[in-house]
């Protein structure tokens, strides 16, 4: 009888171990760093010559790394308006020097409009860059450090996926009201003890609740997502924007922090609601693909700004901008990245081609090249502003075609 009991206990224990190994065949690490400027800076978006006078809430670089033993991918979320690929490549090179394979790390921006000008377009005047070189050095160092720390924090982990629809009243498309992606997609990563390592939230809306009269640095509604999810779930929350171009913004009743809080807490609550039905991923395998692209620079205004030094650090050669798109698969999640503010039409085109249950489109990923429109929409009067802030009509076709090829190439 005792022998049977012992055998039974050993059998049960081995099942528990095998299940644990099955679920935790992946390692994960996370970290965060403050990237709030220590000096007054030109604020990006909305208006030129808008100088910060204080800080409402800190800006962050937040990182999640995942490794299945063969492939490591990473996601970094920055509370800034955009981050040119030149900086991304420099940081990746520096990481490789200390033994971290950074090939598949995606550095994204929340694209909030009350943080430092990291592109150059919002300085004292149209012909003066708003970028502060001292801040950019600080920012790059913080990104390097946050990735390095996340790498040191790697541990066995369990990955869960979920999605949910966010109700109206949070986001809107002011160009084409019926063309909007309200899906919130989520990756939750837990330690073997059940503690949350990180939560990645992918949703779509310009963080521009606060307007041009605001001179306080803030992550906008994203701050309230961080506040609520970090507190209620533990771990580190990353927010990554989706197909927000042309013009998917907040559905705000006023340009106030109260409205930013309403929008942020609504998104956070929907994220928590979705987690109740999250699906645990077993035998997780990671696929990561990337393709470098040459895209014609056809925006004469941008060319002029590059010539006079307002737009710097773009990889421009022989009339083309050099950029990239990425395709990543993590279990039942498919993830596609765009190097700018992709419009919903192209975002849906990619999502509709995905076959997995959980679908992610990450905008402003490893670059910021402005608006990414469908080629047939480029010269429409409706998108006159987006055209003026895009590198050209070919970027939508080239990026989308490249992603579709990556997704179908087995």
N, C-alpha and C positions, 0 to 999 in steps of 0.2 A: 504493500500500500504506500509506504514511504517512498519507495523507488518510483512508483508511478507518479506521485506528487512532484518529486524532484524533476522527473522527465518532463512533466507538464509545465512546470515553472520555467525550465530551461527553454522549452519550445516557445512559450509565450514571450519570454524575454528576447529570444532570437527574432521573433516576429516584430516586436517593438523596435529593435535595433535596425532590422532590415527596412522597416517603414521609414524610420528616421533618416537612414542613409538615402533612401529613395527620394525623400522630400528635400533633403539637404545636400544634394550633389552640387550645390552652388555656394560660392562665397560672396559676401557683400561687405562693403565698408562705406561709411558716410562721415561727413564733416561739414562745418560751416565756418565762415570768416566774415567779419564786418568789412564792408568796402565803402563805408560812408566817407566822403571827402573830409579832410581835416582843415580845409580852407574854404573860403567862399568860391563858388564856381559858377560858370554860365550853365543855366539849366537847359536841358535839351527838350525840343518839341514845343509846339504851340506858338512861340514868338522868339525873336532875336533879343539880345541884350537883356535877358532876364537873369539876374544874379541872385544866388541863394543868400538868404539872411539868417538861416537857422535850420534846425533839424527837427522834424516831427517824429520820425522813426528811422532807425538805422537801415541801411541797405546791406544786402548780404550776397556773398558767393556761397552756394550750397551744392554739395557734391554727393553723388551716389555712384559707386563702382560695383559691377557684377562680374563674376568670373566662374565659368563652368569647368575650369581646369585646362581648357584648350584655348578659349577665347575670352578676353576681358573687354567689356564695354564700360563706358562711363558717361554720366550726364552731369553737367554743371549748369546751374541756373544763376544768372546774374541779374540783379535789380538795376539794370541800366538800359539805355535805349537801343544800343547795338554795339557789336564788337567785331571789327574787321578781321578777315581771315589772316592777315599778316601777323597779328598778335597771337592768334590761335596757333599758327605754325611755330612761332618762336617759343611759346610755352611748351608745346609738345616736344620740341628739340631739347629744351632744358630738362624736361622730365626724363627723356631717354638717357641723358647723361648720368642720371642717378639710378638707372636701372628699371624705370617704369615704362612699360610699353604703352604709349599713349595714342597709338594709331586710331583706335576706335572710341576716343573720348569726344563727346559732343558738347561744345560750349554754347549755351543758348542765353538769350536775353528776354526778360519779361516785357521789355519795351515800355516801361513806365515813362511818363512825361514830366517828372519832377525830380530828376536826378542829373548828374553831371553830363555835359556834352562830351561824348566819346567819339564823335564822328567829325565834328567841325562846323556843322551847319548853323549853329545858333550862337555865334559870338557877338561881338559888339555891333557888327554890321555884316552885310552880305559878303564882303570881301575880306573879313577877318575871321579866322578859326576860333571857335570857342573851346578847343581842347586845351587842357592844362597838362603839359608833359610830366610834371611832378606827380600829378594824380595818376596818370596812365602807368607810370613806373610802379607806384604803390599798388594799383589794381592788378597788374600782371603778377607782382610778387604774391599778392593774396590768393590769386587763382592757383598759382604754382603750389603754394602752401596748403590750400584746401584739398587739392588732389593728392598731394603727398600724404597728408594726414589720413584721408579716407583710405588710401592704400595700406597704411600701417594698421588701420582699424579692421582690416578684412577678417571675417569669421564665417563659419558655416551658417547658412541662412535658409529660410523658407520664403518662397516668392508667391504672392497672391495677386490676382488680377480682377478688376471689376470695371463696370461702366454704368452710367446713369444719365438720364436727360435732365438738364437744368431748366427750370420753368422760365417762361417769359418774364420780363421785368428785370432781367440781369444784363442781357446783351441784346444788341440790335444791329441790323445792317441798314445804314442810312442810304445806301445806294440802291440796293435791291432787297427790300424787306423780307421777302420769302426765301432768299438764298442765304441761309445761315446754319452753321453747325452748332447745335446746342449740346452735343454729347460731351460728357466729362469722362475721360478714361483715366484709369488709376493703376499704379503698380505699388503694392505694399510689400515691404521686405522685413521679415522678423528674424530675430536670433533664435537659436534652438531653445532658449529658455522662455520664448514667447514675447520678449521685449521688442518694440518696434525699432528697427534700424533706420528706415527711411520710408517716406511716402512720396511718390511722384504723381503730381496732378497735372493733367493735360486738358486745358480748356481754352476757349477762344474769346478774347475781348481786349481791345486796347485799354491799358491802365491809364486812363486820362479823365478820371472823375474830377480831380482837381484841375483847375484851368490856368490860363495865363496870368491871372492876378495872384496866384499862389507863388510864394518865394521860399517856402519851406521844403527841404528835401524829404521825400517820402516815397515809399514803394507803392503808394496808392492802395487800391483795394487788395492787392496781393499781400500787403502787410497783415491784414486781418485774417487772410487764409493761413498765413504762417502762425500768427498768434493762436488761433483756435486749434489748428491741427497739431502743432507742436505741444500745446498744453494738454489736449484731450487724448492724443495718440502716443505722445512721446516721440523720441527719435527726431529726425530732421526732415522737414517738408521741403520739397522742390516744386515750384510752379513753372510750367513751360507752356507758353502760348502756342496756339494753333494757326489756322488759316484766317488771320485777322485782317487781311488787306481789303480795301475797297468797299465799304468802310465799316468793319465790324468793331463796334465800340461798346462802351457801357450804356445801359439804358437807365441813365441817371436823371432824377428829377431836379437836381441842383448840383452845382460844383462844390460840394462840401465834404468834409471828413465824415460826417454822419452818413452821407450817401455811399461813400467809399466803404464804410463799415457795413452798411446794409448789404451791399453787393458781395463783399468779401465773406461775410458770415453766411450768406445764403449758399455760396459756392462751397464753403467748408462743411456746412451741414449736409449738403447733397453728397459730398465726398464720403462723409462718415456713414450716411445712409447706404451708399453703394457698397461699403466694406462689409455690411451685414450679409451680403450675397456674394462676397468675393470667392473666387475659385482658386484653391491651392494648386500650384503647378508641380507635377511630378516628373522626374527624369528630365529636368530642365536642360535644354541645350541652346546655346547662343550661336546665332549666325550674324556676321557683320560684314557688310560690303560697302565699298565706297568707290566713286568714280570722280576723277578730276575733270573739270569742264572749262572750255574756253567760250566765253559769251561775248558777242560784239558789244562794244560800248558805243551806243548811238545817241546818247544824251549829250548834246553840245554844251548845255549848261553845266553838267557834271565835269565835262572835259575842261572847261574854262576854270572851274573851281579847283581841279587837280593841278592845272598849270600854274595857278597863282598861290598854291599851297594851302588852300582852305580844306580840301579833301586830301588827306595824306594816308599813306600806308595801305593803299589798295594795290592788289597785284595786277598791274596793268602792263600789257606787253603786246606789241604789234596790233594795236587797235582792239584787243580783247581783254576782258576781265577774267582772271583765273579764279575759279571757285570750285565748289564740290557739292555733291548730294550724297546722303548715306541711307542705307537700308539695313535695319536691324530686326532680328526675330529673337524673342525671348519666350520660350514656351509657346503659349497660344497668343502672344502679343506680336503684332507687326507694327513696325515703327519706320516712318519715312521722314527725312529732314529736308527742309528748303532753306537756301541761304538768304532769306529776306522775308518780306511781308507778303506771303502768297495769298491770293484771293480765294474765296470759298469755292468758286467753280472748279479750280484746279485741285483744291484740297479734297473735294468730293470725288473728283476723277480718280485720285489715288486711293482714297478709302474704298470706293466701289470696286476697285481692282483687287483689294485685299480679300483673302479667303479665310483668315482667322477670325475668331469671335471678337477679339479686342484689338482696336485699331487706333493708332496714334499718328498724328501729323504734327511735327515740331517745326515751328517757324523760327526765323532769326537764328539759325543753327550754323555755327562755325563761319558765319559771315553776316553782313547786313548790306544788301544791295538794293534796298528800297522795295518798291512794289513789284510783285511778280504776277503779271496778268496773262490771261489766255490771249494768244496772238490775234484772234478774231475780234477781241474786245479792245485792243490797244488804242485804236483811233476813235472810239466812241466818245461823244461829247460828255456822256455820263462819267467817264473816267479821265477827264481832262487833267485833274489834279494828280491822280495816280500816275498818268503818263509822264508828267513833269518830274516825278520823283522815282522813276524807274530807269535802269540803264539802257533799256531798249525793248523792242517788240519780240525779240527772239528768246528772251530769258524764260518765259513760261513754257514754250514748246521744248526747249533744250532740257530744262530741269525735269519736267514731267516725263518726257520720253526716256530720259536716263533712269529715272526711278522705276518706271514700268519695266524697263529692261532688267534692272537689278532684281526686281521682284519675281520675274518669270524665268530668269536664268538659274536653273537648278545646279 
